[in-house]
Amino acid sequence: MSLPKYAPLLILLVICLYQSRPCKALSTPLSKSSYESINSSAISKLSQLQCALQISVGRIPGTAMPKEWAASGARLAFSLEIEFTDELCSDYEMTKESLLQQATKNPRLVVPLNEPSFVSTKGQEKIVVKEGAFGCQLQTPQAQQYALRFFLDFPNGAQRNDVTLPSERIYFLWSCWIMNEASIDMAEGLKARLEERIAELGQQLEDFQSKNVLEKAMGMRQNVLLVEKKGKMQAQLAEVINTYPLASNPMELATGPNGLIFPKEGVIAVKRWGGSLGTREQYHWVGTFTLKEFFEDAEEEEGDEEKSAEIGNTQ
């Protein structure tokens, strides 16, 4: 059976919602300072990481944007190159973003490295992008899974047909893992055991259907328990697959620098205010982004080349 057209995107959105939950409880609760330290360690691994993202602005399933926004199904696409720096964010207003405050008290700067452009009916148009900030929030200690959140300012926005990238702050909802082979091996083993047990329960349920009416009536209670048990195990299996960076993870994964693993896709959103008093923050999805590549800092590459040349001259 083939997956529905939007199945990968729906999986991505479910994972983004899943990662908005608080960190799972530990047998020994972390102190606030320990939690901050763990988040900071992930941020340090992201320091100076540079990557290219392909941005796709447009309507996606589940968005709360107005019905008329991007109703045609058109897309506004452009390439954006960014760097996660180790420089502390000094802009007071940026540090007060609640999306990052959950992750760290000291968000770092994220800066654009190129001037994106796209083609519209007016020809090639450039997009102004200003620096923002980023932070990491521990989601699952055992899996070393983090929610990675950052934002950039788009002061002039952009528009293509009925697709408008608002002239405001745009939020990027992503995630990452710190590679931990021991926990991945443990998760693979747990996954295999769950799959085996689910298959056994499925066989028992099939055997039940082949019984006669009297046997079915007598075994109905046992059958209900088997169905419930299978459902719980399937939920456990789904959580293991979505929580750990396994080969069977429904999201395509990419290995980055410093022992980091990333899903290749993420969601972009705008902030709106809701609730009866209009004081509750809400994030409305306005598109997705795809990780294209990681690349080295040009200055570091030049330094390595000079060092290699010096080594060569001394031989």
C-alpha positions in Angstrom: 0.0 0.0 0.0 1.4 3.4 -1.0 1.5 6.2 1.5 -0.8 9.2 1.0 0.8 12.2 -0.8 1.2 14.2 2.4 2.2 11.4 4.7 5.8 12.5 5.2 4.7 16.0 5.9 2.1 14.9 8.3 4.7 12.8 10.1 6.9 15.9 10.3 4.1 18.0 11.8 3.3 15.4 14.4 6.9 15.2 15.4 7.1 19.0 15.7 4.1 18.9 18.0 5.5 16.0 19.9 8.7 17.9 20.5 6.9 20.9 21.9 6.2 18.9 25.1 8.3 19.3 28.2 11.3 17.1 28.7 10.4 13.6 29.8 10.7 12.9 33.5 13.9 11.2 34.8 14.1 8.8 37.7 16.3 11.4 39.3 14.9 14.8 38.3 17.4 17.3 36.9 18.0 20.6 38.7 17.4 23.8 36.8 21.1 24.4 36.6 21.8 20.9 35.3 19.1 21.2 32.7 20.5 24.5 31.5 24.0 23.0 31.4 22.7 20.1 29.2 21.0 22.4 26.8 24.2 24.6 26.7 26.3 21.5 25.8 24.1 20.9 22.7 24.3 24.6 21.8 28.1 24.4 22.0 28.1 21.5 19.5 26.1 23.7 17.1 28.6 26.5 17.4 29.9 27.7 14.0 27.9 25.1 12.2 27.0 26.3 8.7 24.3 24.8 6.4 22.2 25.5 3.4 18.4 25.2 3.7 15.8 25.1 0.9 12.8 27.1 2.1 9.3 26.4 0.7 6.7 28.9 1.8 3.1 27.8 1.2 0.1 26.2 2.6 0.6 22.9 4.4 -1.9 20.6 6.1 -3.0 21.7 9.6 -2.0 25.4 9.3 -4.1 28.0 11.1 -3.3 30.7 8.5 -6.4 32.4 6.9 -8.2 30.3 4.2 -7.3 32.8 1.5 -3.5 32.7 2.3 -1.7 30.6 -0.4 -5.1 29.0 -1.3 -3.9 28.4 -4.9 -1.3 25.8 -3.7 1.6 27.9 -5.2 5.0 27.9 -3.4 7.6 30.6 -2.8 11.0 28.8 -2.8 14.5 30.1 -2.1 17.8 28.9 -0.7 19.0 30.2 2.6 22.5 29.7 4.1 22.9 30.2 7.8 25.5 29.9 10.6 24.8 29.0 14.2 27.4 31.2 16.0 28.9 30.9 19.5 28.2 34.7 20.0 25.7 35.5 22.8 22.6 37.4 21.7 22.9 40.9 23.0 19.5 42.1 21.8 17.3 42.2 24.9 14.1 41.8 22.9 15.4 38.7 21.2 16.5 37.1 24.5 12.9 37.4 25.7 11.4 35.2 23.0 9.5 32.6 24.9 10.2 30.0 22.3 13.9 30.2 23.2 13.5 31.0 26.9 12.2 27.4 27.4 15.6 26.2 26.1 18.2 28.6 27.4 18.8 31.8 29.3 21.6 32.8 26.9 20.5 32.2 23.3 23.2 32.5 20.6 23.1 34.4 17.4 22.2 32.7 14.1 23.2 34.8 11.0 22.3 34.6 7.3 25.3 34.0 5.0 23.7 34.8 1.7 21.1 37.1 0.2 18.2 34.8 -0.9 16.3 35.5 -4.1 13.4 34.0 -6.0 11.7 34.5 -9.4 8.3 36.2 -9.6 6.3 37.8 -12.4 8.5 40.9 -11.7 11.6 38.9 -12.4 14.3 38.0 -9.9 13.6 39.5 -6.4 15.9 39.5 -3.4 14.8 38.8 0.2 16.3 40.8 3.1 17.1 38.5 6.0 18.4 39.8 9.4 20.2 37.9 12.1 18.2 36.1 14.8 18.9 33.7 17.7 18.7 30.0 18.5 18.5 27.6 21.4 18.2 23.9 22.2 15.9 22.2 24.6 16.4 18.6 25.8 13.4 16.5 25.0 14.4 12.9 25.7 17.5 12.3 27.9 17.9 8.7 27.0 17.9 9.4 23.2 19.9 12.7 23.6 17.1 14.3 21.5 16.8 18.1 21.4 14.3 20.5 20.1 16.2 23.1 18.0 14.4 26.4 17.6 15.7 29.5 15.9 14.3 32.6 14.2 15.4 35.2 11.6 13.9 38.5 10.8 12.5 39.2 7.3 11.8 43.0 7.5 10.4 43.3 4.0 8.9 39.8 3.6 8.3 38.4 0.1 5.4 37.6 -2.2 4.8 35.3 -5.1 1.3 35.1 -6.4 -1.0 34.6 -3.4 1.8 33.2 -1.2 3.1 35.9 1.1 6.0 35.5 3.5 5.0 38.1 6.2 7.4 41.0 6.8 8.2 39.9 10.4 10.0 37.4 12.4 10.0 33.8 11.0 10.4 30.9 13.4 12.2 27.6 12.4 11.1 24.5 14.2 13.7 21.7 13.9 15.4 19.1 16.1 18.7 17.2 16.5 20.3 14.3 18.3 23.7 14.0 19.9 25.1 10.7 18.6 25.0 8.0 21.3 25.7 4.6 19.9 24.9 2.8 23.2 21.4 4.3 23.4 20.8 3.7 19.6 21.8 0.0 20.0 19.5 -0.3 23.0 16.6 1.3 21.0 17.2 -1.0 18.1 17.0 -4.0 20.4 13.8 -2.7 22.0 12.3 -2.1 18.6 13.1 -5.6 17.5 11.5 -7.1 20.6 8.4 -5.0 20.2 8.0 -5.9 16.5 8.4 -9.6 17.4 5.8 -9.4 20.2 3.4 -7.3 18.0 3.7 -10.0 15.3 2.9 -12.7 17.8 -0.2 -10.8 19.0 -1.3 -10.3 15.5 -1.1 -14.0 14.8 -3.1 -14.8 17.9 -5.8 -12.3 16.8 -5.9 -14.0 13.3 -6.2 -17.4 15.0 -9.2 -16.1 17.0 -11.0 -15.1 13.8 -10.8 -18.7 12.6 -12.6 -20.1 15.6 -16.3 -21.1 15.6 -19.0 -18.9 17.1 -19.1 -20.6 20.5 -15.3 -20.4 20.9 -15.4 -16.7 19.9 -18.0 -16.0 22.4 -16.1 -17.7 25.2 -12.8 -16.0 24.2 -14.2 -12.5 23.6 -12.7 -11.0 26.7 -9.3 -12.5 26.0 -9.5 -11.2 22.5 -10.3 -7.6 23.7 -7.2 -7.8 26.0 -5.0 -8.9 23.1 -6.3 -6.0 21.0 -5.5 -3.5 23.8 -2.1 -5.0 24.4 -1.2 -4.9 20.7 -2.3 -1.2 20.5 -0.2 -0.3 23.5 2.9 -2.0 22.0 2.3 -0.3 18.7 2.3 3.0 20.4 5.5 2.1 22.3 7.1 1.1 19.0 6.1 4.4 17.3 7.5 6.3 20.2 10.8 4.5 20.0 11.1 5.0 16.2 10.2 8.7 16.4 12.4 9.4 19.5 15.7 7.8 18.4 17.6 8.4 15.2 17.1 4.9 13.9 17.3 3.8 10.2 13.6 3.2 10.4 12.8 6.7 11.6 10.0 8.0 9.3 12.0 11.2 8.8 15.0 11.2 6.5 18.1 11.9 8.6 21.4 13.6 8.0 24.7 13.3 9.9 26.2 16.6 10.7 29.4 17.8 12.4 30.3 17.3 16.0 28.4 14.0 16.3 25.0 15.6 15.6 22.2 14.1 13.6 19.4 16.1 12.1 16.1 15.3 10.3 16.3 16.7 6.8 13.1 18.6 7.1 11.6 21.2 9.5 8.7 23.6 9.7 8.6 27.4 9.5 6.0 29.5 11.3 4.8 32.9 12.3 3.7 34.0 15.8 0.2 35.1 16.4 -1.8 35.9 19.5 -4.9 33.9 20.5 -7.0 33.1 23.5 -10.0 35.0 24.9 -7.7 37.9 25.9 -5.4 37.6 22.9 -2.4 37.0 25.2 -1.6 33.4 24.3 1.2 32.8 21.8 0.4 30.6 18.9 2.6 29.5 16.0 1.0 29.2 12.6 2.8 27.1 10.0 3.7 28.9 6.8 5.8 26.3 5.1 8.7 23.9 5.4 12.5 23.8 4.9 14.8 21.1 3.8 18.5 20.6 4.8 20.6 20.7 1.6 24.1 20.5 2.9 26.6 21.4 5.6 29.7 23.3 4.7 33.0 24.5 6.2 33.8 28.1 7.1 35.8 29.6 4.2 38.4 31.1 6.6 38.9 27.8 8.2 39.4 26.1 4.8 41.9 28.8 3.7 43.7 28.3 7.0 43.9 24.6 6.5 45.2 25.1 2.9 47.9 27.5 4.2 48.9 25.0 6.9 49.1 22.2 4.4 51.3 24.4 2.1 53.6 25.2 5.1 53.9 21.5 6.0 54.6 20.7 2.3 57.4 23.4 2.1 59.1 22.0 5.2 59.4 18.5 3.7 
